[in-house]
């Protein structure tokens, strides 16, 4: 379990990125993710990898009865309690690998861009299946396997002039740890194929409802033309599955 978010340099860089709405989270991942959410009225929700609690607070404000936000980072949980506290939210400093909540406790389990950090994906999904109520939903996003497959820091091949010519897809079937540079060196992520992700859900009584590979809106691309390059390869994948145990 790597706790990179408690690295001071990483934490401050990430927080600045999010607070200034400069990352792909805000223009790509969050709008697509929320489009998959059910009516949140009176729902009991587990937010895995809740970070500084932005989404947990949003769920509480949009009808959730109770939200439990967990994150491995002490800094993130401290920030969540500081800026996104709510009487309907409970924040815990807890790794996703160690969730031990009651059987059938949650109507909805959500996770935004966290699962590519977990080594034992199957064990995590088994725990999620156990804590979900029958017909409960699991909705999660992660870096797309096309992105995590790369073993180099930058997956773009470039011309002599520095123009991006194409995305390098290699080592796709090799499901192993990847070390990358993002704000700091040595950020650990785990690559697995789309087939492994989908089949792990199915094998643990979670039936796929929908899969998204989001792209930015035309309006966002007018504001930031660089977003058009995200159409050349999918940065994220988002899955929605229902418990059928």
Backbone torsions as a table, in degrees:
resi	resn	phi	psi	omega
1	UNK	NA	115.5	178.6
2	UNK	-98.0	129.4	-179.7
3	UNK	-107.8	64.6	-175.2
4	UNK	-67.6	-25.0	-176.1
5	UNK	-72.8	-11.8	174.1
6	UNK	-92.2	-1.2	169.5
7	UNK	-70.0	124.9	-171.8
8	UNK	-58.4	-43.8	-179.7
9	UNK	-64.9	-45.6	179.9
10	UNK	-63.1	-46.9	-176.5
11	UNK	-59.8	-48.1	-178.1
12	UNK	-66.4	-38.0	179.4
13	UNK	-67.5	-42.9	-179.9
14	UNK	-66.4	-43.5	-179.0
15	UNK	-62.0	-40.8	178.1
16	UNK	-63.7	-41.1	178.7
17	UNK	-59.4	-46.4	-177.4
18	UNK	-73.1	-40.4	-178.0
19	UNK	-67.2	-26.8	179.3
20	UNK	-95.8	5.2	179.3
21	UNK	53.9	39.5	-175.8
22	UNK	-98.1	-8.1	-176.2
23	UNK	-94.9	171.9	179.1
24	UNK	-72.6	-17.7	177.6
25	UNK	-51.8	-50.4	-169.6
26	UNK	-72.8	-37.2	-175.1
27	UNK	-97.1	-18.3	-178.6
28	UNK	-116.7	-61.2	-168.0
29	UNK	-72.5	-49.7	-174.3
30	UNK	-62.7	-48.0	178.9
31	UNK	-60.0	-42.3	179.4
32	UNK	-66.8	-42.4	-179.9
33	UNK	-58.7	-48.5	-176.5
34	UNK	-69.3	-21.4	177.0
35	UNK	-68.2	-18.8	-179.5
36	UNK	-92.6	-9.6	-175.3
37	UNK	-71.3	144.0	173.5
38	UNK	-79.6	-178.3	170.3
39	UNK	-60.5	124.5	-174.7
40	UNK	-88.3	-0.8	-175.9
41	UNK	-57.2	120.4	176.9
42	UNK	64.7	17.8	178.9
43	UNK	-81.5	145.6	172.2
44	UNK	-101.2	120.4	-167.6
45	UNK	-122.8	137.5	171.2
46	UNK	-108.0	120.0	-179.6
47	UNK	-106.7	103.8	-175.5
48	UNK	-89.0	127.3	-175.5
49	UNK	70.1	50.1	-170.9
50	UNK	-70.6	-13.1	179.9
51	UNK	60.5	-134.5	-178.5
52	UNK	-89.0	17.2	166.3
53	UNK	84.1	11.1	-179.2
54	UNK	-57.3	-48.5	-178.0
55	UNK	-73.9	-38.2	177.7
56	UNK	-56.5	-43.7	178.9
57	UNK	-64.3	-39.5	179.6
58	UNK	-63.2	-41.9	178.2
59	UNK	-62.1	-44.2	-180.0
60	UNK	-62.5	-39.3	-179.4
61	UNK	-74.2	-15.8	-178.0
62	UNK	-110.2	30.3	166.8
63	UNK	109.6	-9.5	-178.7
64	UNK	-60.1	141.3	177.0
65	UNK	-74.9	-39.6	-178.2
66	UNK	-154.7	140.3	176.2
67	UNK	-127.8	129.3	173.9
68	UNK	-110.5	115.5	179.0
69	UNK	-106.7	127.2	179.0
70	UNK	-122.8	147.4	176.7
71	UNK	-157.8	144.9	-179.5
72	UNK	-71.9	-21.0	-174.6
73	UNK	-87.6	120.5	175.0
74	UNK	-63.4	-38.1	-179.8
75	UNK	-63.7	-41.5	-179.8
76	UNK	-66.5	-44.6	-179.9
77	UNK	-64.8	-39.5	176.8
78	UNK	-60.9	-43.6	179.4
79	UNK	-66.2	-39.4	179.2
80	UNK	-60.8	-45.3	179.9
81	UNK	-67.1	-27.7	-178.1
82	UNK	-78.2	-44.2	-171.7
83	UNK	-113.4	-14.2	-178.1
84	UNK	-132.0	39.2	177.5
85	UNK	-75.3	151.1	177.6
86	UNK	-161.2	145.9	-178.0
87	UNK	-63.7	-18.7	179.6
88	UNK	-93.8	1.7	-176.6
89	UNK	-113.9	136.3	170.8
90	UNK	-117.8	122.5	178.6
91	UNK	-104.7	136.3	179.0
92	UNK	-132.3	137.3	173.4
93	UNK	-83.1	94.6	-170.6
94	UNK	-149.9	130.4	174.6
95	UNK	-67.3	146.5	179.7
96	UNK	-62.2	-28.1	-179.5
97	UNK	-68.0	-14.7	-174.1
98	UNK	-113.0	19.5	178.5
99	UNK	-65.9	131.4	-178.5
100	UNK	-139.9	59.5	179.3
101	UNK	-90.7	173.2	-176.2
102	UNK	-69.9	153.6	177.2
103	UNK	-63.9	137.6	178.5
104	UNK	57.6	36.6	-175.3
105	UNK	-86.3	-28.2	-171.1
106	UNK	-118.5	143.0	173.0
107	UNK	-80.3	-28.2	-172.6
108	UNK	-148.7	130.2	172.5
109	UNK	-115.8	125.1	-178.4
110	UNK	-125.2	153.2	175.4
111	UNK	-156.6	127.6	-179.0
112	UNK	-108.2	111.9	173.0
113	UNK	52.7	47.7	178.5
114	UNK	-121.8	-30.5	-168.1
115	UNK	-68.4	-19.0	176.9
116	UNK	-73.9	-4.7	175.9
117	UNK	-92.6	-8.0	-174.6
118	UNK	-97.1	133.6	-179.1
119	UNK	-77.6	-48.8	-176.7
120	UNK	-97.0	82.5	-177.1
121	UNK	-64.4	-39.4	-178.5
122	UNK	-61.8	-44.8	179.0
123	UNK	-61.3	-41.7	179.2
124	UNK	-62.4	-45.4	-178.1
125	UNK	-66.0	-35.4	175.5
126	UNK	-61.3	-42.7	178.6
127	UNK	-64.5	-41.3	179.1
128	UNK	-64.1	-43.7	178.9
129	UNK	-59.5	-37.5	-178.8
130	UNK	-68.3	-39.7	-175.4
131	UNK	-83.6	-12.5	179.0
132	UNK	-79.8	140.5	172.2
133	UNK	-70.7	156.3	172.3
134	UNK	-54.3	134.4	-176.2
135	UNK	70.4	6.9	173.0
136	UNK	-69.6	163.2	-175.3
137	UNK	-115.3	143.5	169.5
138	UNK	-117.1	121.7	178.5
139	UNK	-126.5	123.6	-179.3
140	UNK	-145.2	151.2	173.1
141	UNK	-118.5	155.6	174.5
142	UNK	-155.7	168.6	173.3
143	UNK	-60.7	139.6	-176.9
144	UNK	-65.8	141.2	177.5
145	UNK	-56.0	-25.7	173.8
146	UNK	-62.7	-30.6	179.2
147	UNK	-84.5	-46.7	-176.1
148	UNK	-70.6	-17.0	-179.0
149	UNK	-63.9	-28.4	-173.4
150	UNK	-66.3	142.0	176.8
151	UNK	-102.8	-3.5	178.3
152	UNK	-104.0	159.6	-176.2
153	UNK	-66.2	-39.6	179.2
154	UNK	-116.2	121.6	-175.2
155	UNK	-84.4	-2.8	-178.9
156	UNK	-86.2	131.6	167.8
157	UNK	-84.3	140.1	-175.3
158	UNK	-127.0	151.5	177.3
159	UNK	-78.6	177.8	179.4
160	UNK	-62.3	-25.3	179.7
161	UNK	-88.5	-2.9	179.1
162	UNK	93.5	2.3	178.5
163	UNK	-73.9	140.7	178.2
164	UNK	-74.4	117.8	-177.9
165	UNK	-92.6	-39.6	178.5
166	UNK	-168.4	163.3	176.3
167	UNK	-88.1	134.8	-178.3
168	UNK	-87.7	114.5	174.9
169	UNK	-105.5	115.1	-176.8
170	UNK	-151.1	158.7	177.7
171	UNK	57.8	30.8	-174.4
172	UNK	-64.1	-40.4	-176.3
173	UNK	-82.6	-4.2	-179.8
174	UNK	-89.5	96.6	-174.1
175	UNK	-87.0	86.4	-176.6
176	UNK	-138.4	178.4	176.5
177	UNK	-68.8	144.0	173.5
178	UNK	-122.7	138.0	173.4
179	UNK	-108.7	128.4	-176.1
180	UNK	-131.5	166.4	173.4
181	UNK	-105.6	118.4	174.8
182	UNK	-145.1	102.9	-170.7
183	UNK	71.0	-44.9	177.6
184	UNK	-135.0	164.7	177.8
185	UNK	-78.5	155.3	170.2
186	UNK	79.2	24.9	175.8
187	UNK	-73.2	122.8	-174.7
188	UNK	-94.4	128.1	172.6
189	UNK	-132.4	164.0	-178.3
190	UNK	-121.8	125.7	179.8
191	UNK	-93.1	132.9	170.1
192	UNK	-142.0	154.5	-175.5
193	UNK	-76.6	164.2	175.8
194	UNK	-60.7	-39.9	179.5
195	UNK	-60.0	-43.4	179.0
196	UNK	-63.0	-43.9	179.7
197	UNK	-60.2	-51.8	-176.2
198	UNK	-65.8	-45.6	-177.7
199	UNK	-67.2	-33.2	176.9
200	UNK	-63.6	-41.1	176.1
201	UNK	-61.5	-49.8	-177.7
202	UNK	-60.8	-42.7	-178.2
203	UNK	-67.3	-16.3	178.6
204	UNK	-111.9	31.4	170.8
205	UNK	65.7	34.5	175.3
206	UNK	-120.7	106.4	-177.1
207	UNK	-85.9	130.8	-177.9
208	UNK	-64.9	128.4	176.3
209	UNK	-102.3	-38.3	-179.2
210	UNK	-164.6	150.3	175.6
211	UNK	-129.7	131.5	177.7
212	UNK	-120.5	144.3	169.7
213	UNK	-124.6	82.4	-165.8
214	UNK	-67.6	148.9	171.9
215	UNK	-125.0	162.3	-178.2
216	UNK	-75.1	159.9	177.3
217	UNK	-78.6	160.4	178.2
218	UNK	-61.0	-37.9	179.8
219	UNK	-63.0	-41.6	179.3
220	UNK	-65.9	-35.2	-179.7
221	UNK	-71.4	-27.2	175.1
222	UNK	-67.6	-41.0	179.1
223	UNK	-69.9	-41.1	-178.6
224	UNK	-131.2	89.7	-176.5
225	UNK	-57.0	-23.2	-179.9
226	UNK	-63.7	-20.4	179.8
227	UNK	-64.9	-22.3	179.5
228	UNK	-60.6	-28.7	-180.0
229	UNK	-68.5	-21.1	179.0
230	UNK	-70.6	-12.6	175.5
231	UNK	-76.4	-12.9	-175.6
232	UNK	-82.7	-20.0	173.4
233	UNK	-157.9	143.2	-174.9
234	UNK	-76.8	119.5	179.6
235	UNK	-75.8	-30.4	-175.4
236	UNK	-132.2	157.9	168.1
237	UNK	-130.8	138.7	-178.5
238	UNK	-126.5	131.1	-177.7
239	UNK	-123.5	142.2	175.9
240	UNK	-123.5	125.7	-177.9
241	UNK	-136.7	149.0	-178.8
242	UNK	-111.9	138.7	177.7
243	UNK	-73.1	126.6	-179.8
244	UNK	-124.0	28.6	-178.9
245	UNK	-72.3	NA	NA
